[in-house]
Amino acid sequence: MTGISEGESVSLDLLKKKMAEFSKERDWDQFHSPRNLLLALVGEVGELSEIFQWRGEVPKGLPDWKEEDKQHLGEELSDVLLYLVRLSDICGIDLGKAALRKVDLNAIKYPVSKNESSQTH
């Protein structure tokens, strides 16, 4: 269905292209203003938050979760990602480059020399 083989990575550019095609085929571009996409993204983040709302802290890898809960989590994470990719595209922002730049800025803001084992970010 996706045309991507197991283990093959998916690029932001591919997602951007797929989302643009999906929107165009359905004549949704008229609704995809930055504001509307941001509000949809916030709604999806809320749905993602609901999954964790009453679980307390959960260990990495979610070892105690049922497979259907993990699948639901993947769907909600995907909704957030897809709206974020679409929003960045509509705004003319290269999300991959912006994210790498942000990592570099964070490395300056939080140098290794300031890292203490008791600090968490």
C-alpha positions, 0 to 999 in steps of 0.5 A: 500500500505504501510502496515502501519495503520493511526497514526502508526509511521514509523521508520528510520529502516523501511525506510532503509529496504524499500529503500534497497529492492527497490534499490535491486529489480531494480538493482540500488545498482551499482549506489548508491555510496555516491557521487551519492546519495548526488548529488541526495539528493541535487537535491531533496532539490532544488526541495523542495526549489522551493515550497517555493521560491516565497511564502515569510514567511508562517505560521505554518501548512500552513493554506492558502495552497491548499491540492494539494500543501501540498501533493506536499510538502509531496512528496518532503520532502519524496524524501529528507528523503528517499535519506538521509536515503539511503545515511546514510545506504550506508555510514554505519551511524545509522542516528537515533543515529547520530541525537540524538547525535547531539541534545545532542551536540547542547544542550551543545553548546546552553544551556538553560541559553544562550537562549534569547527570541530575539534569533532564531535558 
